[in-house]
Amino acid sequence: MAGPGGYYNIGNAIGLLGGLALAAWNAGGSGEAATAAAGYLAGSGSAVALTVATLVFFWSGEVYHRAWADPDRPDARLNRQGDLLSAIGAVALGISLALLGMPLLAATAGLMHALGKFGSALHRPGAPPPFGWPTAWPDLFRSVVLLSRVPATLAAALALAAGVAGAGPEVIVPALLGPGVLLLCNLLWARADLLLFRPAG
């Protein structure tokens, strides 16, 4: 896959597989891996919300991929559909993070991201920027989406650095796998966000 949808869904796939791998690793014995995977996907309210978010994000990634199948003539209607689906996914993600007791990430990766995507879905190409946003500046709503990734990216980078510096041999895999996957995913998603700054239509 190429274009924004490709980057989004590569990140989605890495995030899903990384989460399942970490759950299986933490479960210990191989016989518990299936139970751990089921728990990761649907073992709690936050897990269900995260699974819903992941499925919706995969769907939106595919819609973006179709919208940008011809990069010289992107489909603005499909692009807005991708934005709307991403906003719905971000709401589900925010619910998951809130249930996990992570209010900052719920507010940024969830609510802030959703607002940016909803704004992108509703704002028509060529219309004046809202709220007095200068026309010479980058798109307001795309900027909100990109900035919404900063806290999670910084948290992942700091956790990864701490894991490299202080994790013992018995915990090195979970100490590096979780934040490493999150950091890689956020970088891929941010790349897709940047590609969407180009107007579609």
N, C-alpha and C positions, 0 to 999 in steps of 0.2 A: 504494500500500500504506500501511496505517496501523498504529499500534501498534509494539511492539518489533521485530517481524519486518520492518516497513517500514524502520525506521531502520537495522537491521542490514544489510539487503540493498541499500539505497541506498549505504551505506558500502562494502559489498563491491563493488558495481558501479563506484563511483568509484575504489576502490583498484586493481581489475583494469585498468580502462581507463587510469588514470594510469600504472600500471606499464608497460603496453604502449606508451603514448605516449612515455614516457621512454626505453624501450629503442629505439624507432624513431628518436627524436631523436638519441640517442647514436650510432646506427649511421651517421648522416650521409646518404648518398645514398638516394634512394627505393627503389632496387633492392635495398638491404640491409634494408629495413624488415621484410619477411616473415621473413628469416633471423633478425633480431633478436627478432621476436615469438616465433618458435619457440624460440629460445634462452631467452627469458624464461620460457616455459611449461615447457620440458622439456630445457634445455640442460645441466643438471647435477643432482646429487642434491638440492641445496638448492632448485633451481627446481621439480623434480618434487614435492618435499614441500610447497612453497608452493602449487603448483597444486592438489594434493590438499586442502590446508587450505582453499583458497578455495572449491572445489566443495562441501566438507562444510559450510562456513559458509553458503553459499547455500542448501543443503538445510535447515540448521537455521533459517535466517531464514524460509523458507517454512513450516516446521512451527510456528514461533512465530506467524507471521501467521494460520495456521489456528486456533491455540490461542486467539488474542485477537480472532477475527473478531467475537465479541460481547463487547465490553469489559466489559459488566455481568455476564457469566457466562463468564469464561475457562475453558478446558478444562485442568484440572490435569494430566491424563495427557499430552496433547500438549505442554504446557508443559515437563514433565519430559523428554519425548523431545527437545525442542529443546535443553534443557540438556545432555543426554547427547551429542547430535551436536556441539554447540559444544565440549564437552570433547575429543571426538575430533579436531575441527579444530584445537584449541589444541595438542594433542600434536604433530600434523603441523607446525604453525607453529613450535613449539619446536625440532623437529628441523631445520627449514629454517634457523632463526636460529643454531642451534648449528653447523651445517655452514658457515655464513657467518662464523663466528668472532665471534659476538655473544653471549657467555655471559650477560650481564645481561638482555638482552631475551629470550633463550631461557628464563631462569629466571622472568621476570615475565610477559611476554606469552604465553609458552608454558606452563611448568609451573604457575605460580601461577594463571593463568587456568583451566587445566584442572582444578586442584584445586577451585577455586570452583564451576565448572560441574558437576563430578562430585558435589560435595557438595549442590548444589541439586537435582540429579537424584535423589539418594538420600534426601534429607531430606523427610519427609512433612509436608504442611501441618498445623499444629496440634500437631505433636510438640514436646517441649521442646528448646530450643537445645542443641547439644552443647558439650562442653568447658567447661561452666559459664558460657557466654555469657549475659549478662543479657538477659532477655526484653524489657526496655524499649529496648534498643539496636537499631539496624537489623540486618536479617538478616545473619548471619555470612558465609554463603557468597556472597551477592550483594555484600557489602562487599569480599570478597576479589577478586571479578571486577572490580569498579570500580577498586579500588586497583591491580590488575595493569596497568591502562592508563596509570598515571601516568608511569613512566619513558619509555615510547615517546612520550607526548604532550609531555613536557618536552624530550626530545631533538629532536623535530620542530620545536617552537617555537624552540629555540635555533638549530637549523640554518637555519630560515627567517629568523630575525633576522640571522644572520651572512651569509646570502645577500643579503638586502636591503642590508646595510651595505657588503659588500665585493666582490660579484661584478661582474666586468666585463661589457661588452655581449655578448661572445662566449660566456659561460657563464651568463648570467642565467636562461635558461629552465630548464636542468637544476638550477641552484642553487635555484630557487624551486619548480619543479614537484614534485620528489620530496618534500621536507619539507612543502610546502603540502598535497599530497594526503594524506600520512600524518596531518597534524594534523587536517584536515577529517574524515577517516575516523574517527579516534579520538574526536572530539567527537560524531559521529553515533552511534558504537557506545556511548559513555558515556551518551548520552541514552536509548538502548534499555536499557542496564543499569539506569538509574534507574527506567524504567517497570516493570521486572520486580521491583522491590522490593514492589510491590503483590501481595499473596498471590493465587494462582490456585487456587481451590477451597477 
